[in-house]
Amino acid sequence: MVLPVKCRFALTLVTSAIALARTVAFAADDWQIIKINGHDYLSVDNVSRFYGLPAEVVSAGGRVPVETVKNPLEFVPGSREAVINGARSWLCFPLIEQDGKFLVSRTDVAKTIEPLVRPQRVINAGKVQTVVLDPGHGGYDKGAVCRYGCEKDFALDVARKLRPLLLAKGFRVIMTREGDYFVPLEVRAKIANAARNSIFVSIHFNATNDDPNATGFEIFSFTPRGAPSTSDDSVTASSLSMQAGSQVDAQSMALSACIYHSVLGHIPEFDRGIKRARFAVLRLTKVPAVLIEGGFLTERGESKLIAKKDWRAKLAYAIGVGIESYQALPVKKQPPMLVADYRRQTKLEPTEPVSQEGNLKEVDASLISLIGESKFVSPQQMSTPSKVSSLESAPIVP
């Protein structure tokens, strides 16, 4: 059945139709490539038929209203914003219109839509034995600061709370730092690259000088080769520079999906989306890697939440569930739980208690052996301001 391409798709397919759709042969020549200025595009209709998912192109002039999304695939003309399976996502290239058809880049079908819609089909996705937890900043680098404390301390506390949960699930866990000291970005990546069958999860909190009311979660994986990052305002020649890509960007996107759906599903914060960036820790890692921004320390209400240890425990729990969901992809061979699934589940089941781990070592001996003691900055080497408030400098106790 060939569906007409319209601005709005009034498809009556339901989620259960996905399994049926996969039994129907969709040959390579069924992909109808449309060439525009030397770039390959596919119609939204073509993508919808391939995945057996209802799709919609909402009217231009604003963001996709996530709260009222009706279909698994929703796009905005002229925008890189989309909603995929109920979570805001950002395409590499804007949706364009030509001859009455709405077109999405071939790069996004392969690099964005495929790993978000079918992460269980990504080769080697879920192959993980070791989780490298990377609490952002540390030592002299405080990160974002609010009246309740510093990003470096909140990030470390989330990692400390997450570590025992992952250990209980059978993962090996390595922390890039276990105390208030700075670890160079290239060393963090080296730790992840040296670990067997590892993934890298960097934990941060957000801040902005532009909008004091900005709130919400977002998650980043590495920008594909030849594509702009989400923060790039326009698709310029510099953003399209052929910087080296990653051999595991599909796995990283699948990991993003699993973690992000769990976090949004467990904690009803604003959805800022699944995004792309060329942050150093993402660029230098050769294993599936994501960077989580767990809310804004520059927004009064959200910073107050982040400062609560019980809220950070809930965030750690949600991240852990997402990592476990990623590991299960090759076992279950079916799509992971989505935001809506988690929200239905949490209404029925109480949140599991979060175990806590004390007496953490300042530096993991295995890391010293792996990287070399000289790579770690000692407390004596840290440059500390002469006047530091006790609130900002006090360690976060799990």
N, C-alpha and C positions, 0 to 999 in steps of 0.2 A: 504494500500500500504506500503510495507516494502522497504525502501531505502537502498542501499548498503552504508556502511561506507567507505568513501574515504578521502583522505587528503583535497580535496576541494569539496564542495558541490555546484553543478550547479543546484540549485533548481529554479524553475520558479514561485514559490508562490509569491503573492503580499500581501501587508498589509491587503487588504480587505478580504483575505482568512482566517484571524484570526477568524472572526465571524462564518464562515462556519465550521472551524475546531472544534469550541467549541460545535457545534451541534452534532458532531460525538462522540459516546461513547468511552471513553478511560478508560477501566477498570483497576483496580489495577494490575491485572496480565499482563497488557501490559507494565508495568515497568519491564524491563529485568535487574535485579540486577546482577552485576558481582562482585564477592568477590576477593579481592586481599590483601593478608597479613592481613586478618581479617577486612578489611575496605570495605564499599559498594561503588560501582561506577556504573555509567550509561553511555552508549555511547552517544556521541554528536548527533548521528542519532536519538536515542531514544528521547532525549530532544527536538530535532528539530520537530519530528513528534507530540510530545505531545502539544507543543505550536503552531504548524502550522506556524513556522517561518523558513525562510531560514537560514542556518547556514554554517559557513565556518571555516576551520582550516588552517591558513596561514602557510607558510613555516617557519621553525624554524630559529633562527638567528637574531632576532630583535623584536622591539616593534610593536604592531599593529598600522599601520599608520591610525590614526583616520580620517584624511582628505580624505582618499580613501576607507573608509569602504563601502561595497556594501550591506551587509546583517545585519539584526538585531542582530545576534549572531556571534561573531568572536572570535576565540581562538588561542593561540600559544602553540604548543607542548612543554611540560616541563616547562611551565611558569604559573604563577598565574594571569597574565595580560589577560584581555579580553575586548572586546567592546560590550556593551549591549545597544541596542536601540540608538546607536550613541554617547554614553558617555563611556569614559574609566572606567573600573571597575576592581576591584582586587578580585580574588577568594581567598578562605581560603587555598585551596590546589592546587598544580600544575595540569595541564592537563597531563595525561599520555597516553602512547600508548601500546597496547597489542594485539597481533594476528591481526594486521591490523586495529584495532579499536582505536579511540581516546576517552578517558574516563574522565568524570568529576565526582568529588566526590558527593555522595548523600547529604552530608552536604551542599555543594554549590548549589545544585538544590533547596533545601528547604530554605536555609538561605540567598542565594545571588541572584540566578537567578529568583526564584519565586517572591520575593518582588520587584525586579527591573523591571521585565517584566509585572507583573500583580499586582501592588500595590493596585488596587481597590478591589482585592480579599482577602487581608490580613484582618483577623478578627480585628475589632475595629480600623482599620486605619482610620484616618480622624476625630476621635472623639475628638474634641478639642474645649474648650471654652477659655482657658487661654494660652497665649504665655509668657513664661518666657525668657526674653532676658538677656543674660549674656555677657556684655562687658569684654573681657579678661583683666587680670592683674589689675592695679590700685594702686594708692598711691606710696609707695616705690618700688613696682614692676612695672618697666616701660615696661617689655616685650622687644621686638626687638626695636632697635633704629637706625634711619638713619639720614642723614643730615637735613631732613625736619621735624623730630619730632619723637614721640614715639608711639609704638603699642597701649599702654593703652589709649592714647588720640584718635587715629584714630578709635579704636574699640568702644569707648564710643560715638563718634560722629555718627557712622553708626547706633548704637542702638537708639540714640536720634532721628535720622531721620526716622528710621523704626517704632518707637512707634506710632506716629500719623497716619501713614498709616494703621497700624493694627487696631487701635481704630476706624478709619473710616470704616473699614470692619466689625465692630461689635465684634472684639475680646476684651477680657479683657487682659491687658498687665501689667506684673510685670517686673521691672528691678532689677537685683541683685545688681547693684550699679548705682547711678545717678550722681556721682561726682568723684573726684580724690581721692579715698580712697580704701584701700585694703579690700576685703571680702574673708575670708578663703574658700577654695574649697569645704569643706564639708558643709559649710553654703549655698553656691550657690545651691548645690544639694538638701539640705533640703528645701529651698524655693520652688524649683520645685516640690518636692514630696508632699509638704503640699497644693499645689494649686489644685483645682478641675479640672478634665479633662484637664490637662496641657500638653504642650510640652516644651522642653528645647532647646534653640538655643544659642550656645556659639559662639561669634564672635572674631576672631583673625586674625593676619597677620603673615606671615611666615618669616623665616630667615634661612640662612645656612652659615657655614664656609667652606663647601666643594666645592661649585660651585657658584661663584659670578654671573653667568649668569642664574641661576635657576629662572624660572618664573611660573606663573599660579595659578589656583584655585585647591583646593582639599577639600573634605568634609569627615568627619569621623563619624562613629557610633560604638557602642561597639562590641568588638570581641566576637563571639559566644563561648560557653563553649567547651573546647577541641580543639580549633583551634588556629593557630598562628595569631598574628597581622600582618598587611601589612608590617610594618617596620622590622619584623623579617627576617633576611637574609636567614635562612634555617629552615626547619621544624624539629626542635630539640625536644628532650624529654622535655626540660623546656618549650618550646613554646606550647607543647601539654598538659601541666599540666591542671588538671581539675579545673581550677579556676571557681568560680561561674559565671554563665552566666546571662542573663537578660531575664525576662519574656516578654519583649516587643522589642526584637531585630528585629523582622520582621517589626513592626511598625516603628522603628527607621530607618531601611533601606528604607522603603517606603517614609518616610519623607526626607531622604537623596536624593532619586531619584527626588522627586518633586522640592525641592529647587535647587538641582544641575543643573537640566535641564534648569530651569529658569535663573539661574545665567550665565551659559554658553551661553544660547540662547540670552540673552540681552547684554552681554559683551564678545566680542571675544578674551578672554585671553586663554593661553595654558591650555589644559585639563590634569590635573594631576590625576584625578580619584576619584571615590567613594571608600573609604578605610575603614579599621577597625583599632581600637586602644583601649587600656585599660587606656586612660587618666582618671584621678581621677573624673572629673566632669561627664564623661560618665559612669564610673564604679559605682558611688554612686547614680546616679539618677535611679528612678524606673518608670520613665515615658519615652515616646519616646524622644530621645535626640540626637542631632547632634552637631558637632563642625566644623565650617567653617573657612578655611584658605583663606583669601581674597587677596592673592598675596604676593610677596616677597619684604620686605623692604631692603634686601641686594642686590637687582638688581637696577641699577641706573634708568633706564627708568620706571620700574614698581613702584618704590618708589615715583617717581615724580608724577605719576598718582594718587597713593593712597593719596598723600598729597593734592590733589585738592578736594575741598568740593563738586563740582558738580559730580565728579567721585564717591565719597562716597555716594552721594545721589542716583546715578544710581544703585550702589550696594545694598543699602537699599531697593530701589524699587523692584529690581529683587528678593531679598530674600522674600519680602512681597508677591509678586505674587506666589512664590513657596509655601509659607505657605498656601495661599488661595487655591492653587491647591490641596494641601494635604487635607485640610478641605472638599473639594468638592468630594473626592473619594467615600464616601458612598452615596452621593446624586446622582452623575452622573452615578455611577456604570460602568465606562468605563475608559480606560487608560488615564492618564494625558497627557498634552502637552509635547513634547520632544524638544530637542535642535533645530532640524530642523524646527519644527512648530513655535517656538518662533522667529527664525531668519527670516522665511518667513513673520511672522506677523509684526515684527519691521520694515521691509522694506516698509510696507504699512501704518503703523500707527505711529505717533509721540509718544515719551515717555511721559507718564502722568507727569504733574508737581508734584514735591515733596513738600508737605506742611512741614513746620518746626514748632517745638515747643520750645518756650523759657521758661525761668523762672522755670527750672526743680528744684525740691527739692534736697537737698544734700542727704538725705536718705528718702525713702518712709516711711511714718508713719505706713503703714500697715505691712511693713517688720519688723519694730521695735517691733510692737505688736506680730508678728508671731515668730520672732527669739529671741528677747531680745536685748536691747541696748548694753549690754556688749559684744555681738558677733561682733560688728562693731568697727573697729579701728578708733579712733578719730585722727584728724590732729596732735594733740600734741604727739600722740603715734608713729607717723610715723618717721622712721629714714631717714632723708634727707641728701644727701651728702652736704658737705660744699660749693662746687662750682657746680652749675647746670646752664647750659646755659638757657637763657630766652626762646629760641626756644623749648627746650625739656620740660620745666616746664610749659609753657603757656597752659592754657586750650583751647581746641578746641571749637569754638563758632559755633553752628548750623547755 
